[in-house]
């Protein structure tokens, strides 16, 4: 009775088009073929009901059928007779047994109608399948977002647990920070809304744990959070401390797996880069035994030997593959770890001292050395191509090593800086002074590459003088030590 009333109420609030589609196609929602789609739908954040969403999908599928069928019909009718005869002959030869039976004569209109109906049905079925695939992709995107933001949210909950707050209040504070905790905050908000409707936080957590796409991370966390919250604040605080460490370790393993995948991809491109180099070596050796490789051929840019054409073609292939490798790796990297730029510090002394840590400083320091090295090669009689290539390597290799070293350090700090800020804000929201909050985080939270910087901030933030608090100076020193992607001067 309640389900029917809810369905009628939902239908009454729809637009005229949605009502028509709902009346025509809502019956498909009860079919077993859409059970997987309904499961994926519960894992998404789509606001429209599943019946309405499926009705829209079927309505779009019939539109696709009409468009594809009519377009195919027009195209087949407009085809020349020779093309239709060739298509019929190909069909007769390609389908086993049809050649012996023979293809009956079909009018142009009949052939166009059959082709249009076939293409239209394929498009209709594909549209329905694409609708189910959209739900699966949406659920997968939510799962990835939850698993990325859950460790930070659990750390924040652990910080809040030291204030002896209730479980609902703690979840509400995380839910209010959606910008920081993404889909995890949305899931907590949904659990709180369900708890308001049912009058039980445990029931709200159970519903969200049942429907969440993160079956291996968020679902067990919500169930255990519910169990420990019923045991008291001390049990909940201990659980959150243990869970935050476990999730941090899991996050580190996931990052290591992603790094291994990128390394495997890089090795694949290295193989592709080595193959042209081996070809150049083979061609160089074979040129002694095969005089034909020294023959010249005409090109739009002038005559060139076959050996030279293979060498320059291999070089062009290496450049193309290298560019594609860089583009693919940049695309697969996490958004917060790409697009770094480094600025050159002011002053010759700062430029010199930061040459081994800042790629912009390294470029200024090593570029003149590379130019001098190229000039020396030129005076020694090296070919222009070799001079340019070796001069570029002499400058790019040390700068690349400095950039790699700095990128690894920045990546390690970037992974921890967000959790550090959230942990400190959690302590501050409980009424603790900023120096005490930083000191607690420095002693209780493992921040990896940020440990030394946070310890330095905790020490400097607790220093006071007659002139007043040194917190501003301590923060400035911390920002200078950590650096940012757009201002790495130290």
C-alpha positions as CSV (number, residue, x, y, z in Angstrom):
1,X,0.0,0.0,0.0
2,X,2.8,2.5,1.0
3,X,4.8,1.6,-2.1
4,X,1.9,2.2,-4.4
5,X,1.1,5.5,-2.7
6,X,4.8,6.6,-3.0
7,X,4.8,5.6,-6.7
8,X,1.6,7.5,-7.3
9,X,2.9,10.6,-5.5
10,X,6.2,10.4,-7.5
11,X,4.3,10.2,-10.8
12,X,2.1,13.1,-9.8
13,X,5.1,15.4,-9.4
14,X,6.6,14.6,-12.8
15,X,6.4,16.7,-16.0
16,X,3.9,15.8,-18.7
17,X,6.6,14.0,-20.8
18,X,7.8,12.0,-17.8
19,X,4.3,11.0,-16.9
20,X,3.7,9.8,-20.5
21,X,6.9,7.8,-20.5
22,X,6.2,6.5,-17.0
23,X,2.8,5.2,-18.1
24,X,4.2,3.6,-21.2
25,X,7.4,2.0,-20.0
26,X,7.4,1.8,-16.1
27,X,6.4,-1.9,-16.4
28,X,9.9,-2.8,-17.6
29,X,11.3,-1.9,-14.1
30,X,9.9,-5.1,-12.6
31,X,11.6,-7.4,-15.1
32,X,14.5,-9.6,-14.0
33,X,16.8,-8.3,-16.7
34,X,17.0,-5.0,-14.9
35,X,17.9,-6.4,-11.4
36,X,21.6,-5.5,-11.9
37,X,20.6,-2.0,-13.1
38,X,18.5,-1.6,-9.9
39,X,21.4,-2.6,-7.8
40,X,23.7,-0.2,-9.5
41,X,21.0,2.5,-9.2
42,X,20.9,2.2,-5.4
43,X,24.7,2.8,-5.4
44,X,24.4,6.0,-7.4
45,X,23.3,9.5,-6.3
46,X,20.7,9.9,-8.9
47,X,17.7,11.8,-7.5
48,X,15.1,10.5,-9.9
49,X,13.4,7.2,-9.0
50,X,14.5,4.0,-10.8
51,X,11.2,3.6,-12.6
52,X,11.3,7.1,-14.0
53,X,14.9,6.8,-15.0
54,X,14.2,3.5,-16.8
55,X,11.2,5.0,-18.5
56,X,13.3,7.8,-19.8
57,X,15.8,5.3,-21.1
58,X,13.2,3.3,-23.0
59,X,11.7,6.5,-24.4
60,X,15.1,7.5,-25.7
61,X,15.6,4.0,-27.1
62,X,12.5,4.3,-29.2
63,X,13.6,7.7,-30.4
64,X,16.9,6.1,-31.4
65,X,15.0,3.4,-33.2
66,X,12.9,5.9,-35.2
67,X,15.9,8.0,-36.2
68,X,18.2,5.1,-37.1
69,X,15.4,3.2,-39.0
70,X,14.3,6.2,-41.0
71,X,17.9,7.2,-41.8
72,X,18.8,3.7,-42.9
73,X,15.7,3.4,-45.0
74,X,16.5,6.6,-46.8
75,X,20.1,5.6,-47.4
76,X,19.2,2.2,-48.8
77,X,16.5,3.6,-51.1
78,X,19.1,6.1,-52.5
79,X,21.8,3.5,-53.2
80,X,22.5,2.6,-56.8
81,X,21.3,-0.8,-58.2
82,X,24.9,-1.9,-58.6
83,X,25.6,-1.4,-54.9
84,X,22.5,-3.3,-53.8
85,X,23.4,-6.1,-56.1
86,X,27.0,-6.2,-54.7
87,X,25.6,-6.3,-51.1
88,X,23.2,-9.1,-52.0
89,X,26.0,-11.1,-53.6
90,X,28.2,-10.6,-50.6
91,X,25.4,-11.7,-48.3
92,X,24.8,-14.8,-50.4
93,X,28.5,-15.7,-50.4
94,X,29.1,-14.9,-46.7
95,X,26.2,-16.7,-45.0
96,X,26.8,-20.5,-45.0
97,X,24.1,-22.4,-46.8
98,X,22.5,-19.4,-48.3
99,X,24.4,-19.8,-51.5
100,X,22.8,-23.2,-52.1
101,X,19.3,-22.0,-51.2
102,X,19.6,-18.7,-53.1
103,X,18.4,-15.3,-52.2
104,X,14.9,-14.5,-53.2
105,X,14.3,-11.3,-55.2
106,X,13.3,-8.5,-52.9
107,X,12.1,-5.1,-53.9
108,X,14.1,-2.0,-53.0
109,X,11.5,-0.8,-50.6
110,X,11.4,-4.2,-48.9
111,X,15.2,-4.3,-48.5
112,X,15.2,-0.7,-47.2
113,X,12.5,-1.6,-44.7
114,X,14.3,-4.7,-43.5
115,X,17.6,-2.9,-43.1
116,X,16.0,0.1,-41.3
117,X,14.2,-2.2,-38.9
118,X,17.4,-4.2,-38.2
119,X,19.5,-1.1,-37.6
120,X,16.8,0.5,-35.5
121,X,16.4,-2.5,-33.3
122,X,20.1,-2.7,-32.8
123,X,20.2,1.0,-31.8
124,X,17.2,0.6,-29.5
125,X,18.9,-2.4,-27.7
126,X,22.2,-0.5,-27.5
127,X,20.5,2.5,-26.0
128,X,18.9,0.4,-23.2
129,X,22.3,-1.3,-22.6
130,X,24.0,2.0,-22.5
131,X,21.6,3.3,-19.9
132,X,22.5,0.3,-17.6
133,X,26.1,0.9,-18.3
134,X,25.7,4.6,-17.3
135,X,24.4,3.5,-13.9
136,X,27.4,1.2,-13.5
137,X,29.8,3.9,-14.4
138,X,28.2,6.3,-12.0
139,X,28.4,3.8,-9.2
140,X,32.0,3.0,-10.0
141,X,32.9,6.7,-9.9
142,X,31.2,7.1,-6.5
143,X,33.1,4.1,-5.2
144,X,36.4,5.5,-6.3
145,X,35.5,8.9,-4.7
146,X,34.5,7.2,-1.4
147,X,37.6,5.1,-1.2
148,X,39.7,8.1,-1.9
149,X,38.1,10.4,0.8
150,X,37.2,7.8,3.5
151,X,40.7,7.6,5.1
152,X,40.7,11.4,5.7
153,X,37.1,11.4,7.0
154,X,38.0,8.6,9.5
155,X,41.0,10.6,10.7
156,X,38.7,13.6,11.2
157,X,36.3,11.4,13.1
158,X,39.1,10.1,15.3
159,X,40.0,13.7,16.1
160,X,36.4,14.5,16.9
161,X,36.1,11.4,19.1
162,X,38.5,12.9,21.7
163,X,35.8,15.4,22.5
164,X,33.4,12.7,23.7
165,X,30.8,13.7,21.1
166,X,27.9,11.5,20.0
167,X,28.2,9.5,16.8
168,X,25.5,11.5,15.1
169,X,27.2,14.8,15.9
170,X,30.5,13.5,14.6
171,X,29.0,12.2,11.4
172,X,27.2,15.6,10.9
173,X,30.4,17.5,11.1
174,X,31.9,15.3,8.4
175,X,28.8,15.6,6.3
176,X,29.0,19.4,6.5
177,X,32.4,19.3,4.8
178,X,31.4,17.8,1.5
179,X,34.0,19.8,-0.4
180,X,36.8,18.1,1.6
181,X,35.3,14.6,1.9
182,X,33.3,14.3,-1.3
183,X,31.0,11.3,-1.6
184,X,31.9,10.1,1.9
185,X,30.3,13.2,3.3
186,X,27.3,12.6,1.0
187,X,27.0,9.1,2.3
188,X,27.1,10.3,5.9
189,X,24.4,12.9,5.1
190,X,22.2,10.2,3.6
191,X,22.6,8.1,6.7
192,X,21.7,11.1,8.9
193,X,18.6,11.8,6.8
194,X,17.5,8.1,7.0
195,X,18.1,8.3,10.8
196,X,15.8,11.3,11.0
197,X,13.1,9.5,9.1
198,X,13.4,6.2,11.1
199,X,14.4,7.7,14.4
200,X,17.4,5.4,14.6
201,X,21.0,6.2,13.6
202,X,21.8,2.5,13.4
203,X,19.0,2.0,10.8
204,X,20.3,4.9,8.8
205,X,23.8,3.4,8.8
206,X,22.5,0.0,7.9
207,X,20.6,1.3,4.8
208,X,23.6,3.3,3.5
209,X,25.9,0.3,4.1
210,X,23.5,-1.8,2.1
211,X,23.3,0.5,-0.8
212,X,26.8,2.0,-1.0
213,X,29.0,1.0,-4.0
214,X,32.0,0.8,-1.7
215,X,31.3,-2.7,-0.5
216,X,34.9,-3.3,0.8
217,X,35.5,0.0,2.5
218,X,32.6,2.1,3.5
219,X,30.0,-0.6,4.1
220,X,32.1,-2.5,6.8
221,X,33.1,0.8,8.3
222,X,29.5,1.9,8.8
223,X,28.5,-1.4,10.3
224,X,31.4,-1.4,12.8
225,X,30.9,2.3,13.5
226,X,27.3,1.4,14.5
227,X,28.4,-1.4,16.7
228,X,31.1,0.5,18.5
229,X,28.9,3.6,18.9
230,X,26.5,1.5,20.9
231,X,29.3,0.3,23.2
232,X,30.2,3.8,24.2
233,X,32.6,6.7,23.3
234,X,35.8,5.0,24.5
235,X,35.1,1.9,22.3
236,X,34.3,4.2,19.4
237,X,37.5,6.2,19.8
238,X,39.6,3.1,19.9
239,X,38.0,1.7,16.8
240,X,38.4,5.0,14.9
241,X,42.1,5.1,15.8
242,X,42.6,1.5,14.6
243,X,40.5,2.0,11.5
244,X,42.3,5.2,10.5
245,X,45.6,3.4,10.6
246,X,44.2,0.5,8.6
247,X,42.7,2.7,5.9
248,X,45.9,4.7,5.7
249,X,47.8,1.5,5.1
250,X,45.3,0.4,2.5
251,X,45.5,3.8,0.8
252,X,49.2,3.5,0.6
253,X,48.9,0.0,-0.9
254,X,46.5,1.4,-3.6
255,X,48.9,4.1,-4.4
256,X,51.7,1.6,-4.7
257,X,49.6,-0.5,-7.1
258,X,48.8,2.5,-9.2
259,X,52.5,3.4,-9.2
260,X,53.3,-0.2,-10.3
261,X,50.8,0.1,-13.1
262,X,52.4,3.3,-14.3
263,X,55.8,1.7,-14.1
264,X,54.6,-1.2,-16.2
265,X,53.1,1.2,-18.8
266,X,56.4,3.2,-18.8
267,X,58.3,-0.1,-19.4
268,X,56.1,-0.8,-22.3
269,X,56.9,2.5,-23.9
270,X,60.6,2.0,-23.2
271,X,60.4,-1.2,-25.2
272,X,58.8,0.7,-28.0
273,X,61.6,3.3,-27.8
274,X,64.3,0.7,-27.8
275,X,63.1,-1.1,-30.9
276,X,63.8,1.8,-33.3
277,X,67.3,2.2,-31.7
278,X,68.0,-1.5,-32.4
279,X,66.8,-1.0,-35.9
280,X,69.3,1.8,-36.4
281,X,72.1,-0.4,-35.0
282,X,71.1,-3.3,-37.3
283,X,70.9,-0.9,-40.3
284,X,74.3,0.5,-39.5
285,X,75.9,-2.9,-39.4
286,X,74.1,-4.2,-42.4
287,X,75.1,-1.2,-44.5
288,X,78.6,-2.7,-44.7
289,X,77.2,-6.0,-46.1
290,X,74.3,-4.5,-48.1
291,X,75.4,-1.7,-50.5
292,X,71.8,-1.1,-51.4
293,X,71.2,0.7,-48.2
294,X,73.6,3.4,-49.4
295,X,71.6,4.1,-52.5
296,X,70.0,7.5,-52.7
297,X,66.3,8.1,-53.3
298,X,64.5,11.2,-54.2
299,X,62.3,12.9,-51.5
300,X,60.4,16.3,-51.5
301,X,63.2,17.6,-49.2
302,X,66.0,16.3,-51.5
303,X,67.9,13.1,-52.1
304,X,68.7,10.9,-49.1
305,X,70.1,7.4,-48.7
306,X,68.0,4.5,-47.7
307,X,70.0,4.1,-44.5
308,X,69.5,7.8,-43.6
309,X,65.8,7.5,-44.3
310,X,65.5,4.6,-41.9
311,X,67.6,6.4,-39.2
312,X,65.5,9.6,-39.4
313,X,62.3,7.6,-39.6
314,X,63.3,5.8,-36.4
315,X,64.1,9.1,-34.7
316,X,60.7,10.4,-35.7
317,X,59.1,7.3,-34.3
318,X,60.9,7.7,-31.0
319,X,59.8,11.3,-30.7
320,X,56.2,10.3,-31.4
321,X,56.2,7.4,-29.0
322,X,57.9,9.5,-26.3
323,X,55.3,12.2,-26.7
324,X,52.4,9.7,-26.5
325,X,54.0,8.1,-23.4
326,X,54.3,11.5,-21.7
327,X,50.7,12.4,-22.5
328,X,49.3,9.0,-21.3
329,X,51.2,9.1,-18.0
330,X,50.1,12.7,-17.4
331,X,46.5,11.7,-18.1
332,X,46.6,8.6,-15.8
333,X,48.2,10.5,-12.9
334,X,45.9,11.7,-10.1
335,X,44.6,15.3,-10.6
336,X,46.3,16.6,-7.6
337,X,49.7,15.4,-8.8
338,X,49.8,16.9,-12.2
339,X,50.3,20.3,-13.7
340,X,53.2,21.4,-11.5
341,X,55.1,24.6,-12.3
342,X,58.2,25.8,-10.5
343,X,59.3,29.4,-10.2
344,X,62.9,30.7,-10.1
345,X,63.9,32.3,-6.8
346,X,65.3,35.8,-6.7
347,X,69.0,36.3,-6.1
348,X,72.0,34.5,-7.4
349,X,72.8,32.9,-4.0
350,X,69.2,31.5,-3.7
351,X,69.4,30.3,-7.3
352,X,72.7,28.5,-6.6
353,X,71.6,26.8,-3.3
354,X,68.3,25.6,-4.8
355,X,69.8,24.2,-8.1
356,X,69.5,20.6,-6.8
357,X,66.0,21.0,-5.5
358,X,64.2,23.3,-7.9
359,X,64.0,22.3,-11.6
360,X,63.6,26.0,-12.6
361,X,66.9,26.8,-10.8
362,X,68.5,23.7,-12.3
363,X,67.6,24.8,-15.8
364,X,69.2,28.2,-15.3
365,X,72.4,26.6,-13.9
366,X,72.8,23.7,-16.3
367,X,71.7,25.4,-19.6
368,X,74.9,27.4,-20.0
369,X,76.9,24.2,-19.3
370,X,75.0,22.4,-22.0
371,X,75.5,25.2,-24.4
372,X,79.3,25.2,-23.7
373,X,79.4,21.4,-24.1
374,X,77.6,21.7,-27.5
375,X,80.1,24.4,-28.6
376,X,83.0,22.2,-27.7
377,X,81.6,19.4,-29.7
378,X,81.1,21.7,-32.7
379,X,84.7,22.8,-32.5
380,X,85.8,19.2,-32.4
381,X,84.0,18.6,-35.8
382,X,80.9,16.7,-34.7
383,X,78.0,16.7,-37.0
384,X,75.2,19.3,-36.4
385,X,72.7,16.6,-35.5
386,X,75.0,15.0,-33.0
387,X,75.9,18.4,-31.5
388,X,72.2,19.3,-31.0
389,X,71.3,15.8,-29.6
390,X,74.3,15.6,-27.2
391,X,73.9,19.2,-26.1
392,X,70.3,18.6,-25.3
393,X,71.0,15.5,-23.3
394,X,73.8,17.3,-21.4
395,X,71.2,19.9,-20.2
396,X,68.0,17.8,-20.0
397,X,69.5,14.9,-18.0
398,X,70.5,16.8,-14.8
399,X,67.4,19.0,-14.9
400,X,65.2,15.9,-15.3
401,X,66.9,14.2,-12.4
402,X,66.3,17.3,-10.2
403,X,62.7,17.4,-11.4
404,X,62.1,13.7,-10.6
405,X,63.6,14.1,-7.1
406,X,61.5,17.2,-6.4
407,X,58.3,15.6,-7.8
408,X,58.7,12.6,-5.5
409,X,59.1,14.8,-2.5
410,X,56.2,17.0,-3.5
411,X,54.0,14.0,-4.2
412,X,54.7,12.6,-0.7
413,X,53.9,15.9,1.0
414,X,50.8,16.6,-1.1
415,X,49.3,13.2,-0.1
416,X,49.6,14.2,3.6
417,X,48.9,17.9,3.7
418,X,45.1,17.6,3.3
419,X,44.9,15.1,6.2
420,X,47.1,17.3,8.3
421,X,44.9,20.4,7.8
422,X,41.7,18.4,8.5
423,X,43.2,16.8,11.6
424,X,44.3,20.2,13.0
425,X,40.9,21.8,12.1
426,X,39.2,18.9,14.0
427,X,41.2,19.7,17.2
428,X,40.6,23.4,16.8
429,X,36.8,22.9,16.4
430,X,36.9,21.2,19.8
431,X,38.2,24.4,21.4
432,X,41.9,23.6,21.6
433,X,44.4,26.3,20.8
434,X,46.2,26.1,17.5
435,X,49.6,25.3,19.0
436,X,48.2,22.5,21.1
437,X,46.2,21.1,18.1
438,X,49.4,21.0,16.0
439,X,51.4,19.4,18.8
440,X,48.7,16.7,19.2
441,X,48.7,16.0,15.5
442,X,52.5,15.8,15.4
443,X,52.6,13.3,18.2
444,X,49.5,11.2,17.3
445,X,49.3,11.1,13.4
446,X,51.9,9.5,11.1
447,X,52.2,12.0,8.2
448,X,55.2,10.4,6.4
449,X,57.2,13.1,4.5
450,X,55.5,15.9,6.5
451,X,56.6,14.6,9.9
452,X,59.7,16.8,10.2
453,X,57.9,19.9,8.9
454,X,54.9,19.4,11.3
455,X,57.3,18.8,14.2
456,X,59.1,22.1,13.3
457,X,55.7,23.9,13.1
458,X,54.6,22.4,16.5
459,X,57.9,23.6,18.1
460,X,57.8,27.1,16.6
461,X,54.0,27.6,17.2
462,X,54.5,27.1,20.9
463,X,57.2,29.7,21.2
464,X,56.2,33.1,22.6
465,X,58.0,36.4,23.1
466,X,57.3,39.7,24.7
467,X,56.2,41.1,21.4
468,X,53.4,38.5,21.1
469,X,52.7,35.2,19.5
470,X,54.9,33.8,16.8
471,X,52.2,31.7,15.2
472,X,52.2,33.8,12.0
473,X,55.9,33.5,11.6
474,X,55.7,29.7,12.4
475,X,53.1,29.2,9.7
476,X,55.1,31.3,7.2
477,X,58.2,29.1,7.9
478,X,56.0,25.9,7.5
479,X,54.7,27.1,4.1
480,X,58.2,27.9,3.0
481,X,59.5,24.4,4.1
482,X,56.6,22.5,2.5
483,X,56.2,24.6,-0.6
484,X,53.4,24.5,-3.2
485,X,53.2,23.4,-6.8
486,X,53.2,27.0,-8.0
487,X,55.9,28.3,-5.6
488,X,58.7,26.0,-4.9
489,X,61.5,28.2,-4.0
490,X,63.3,26.3,-1.2
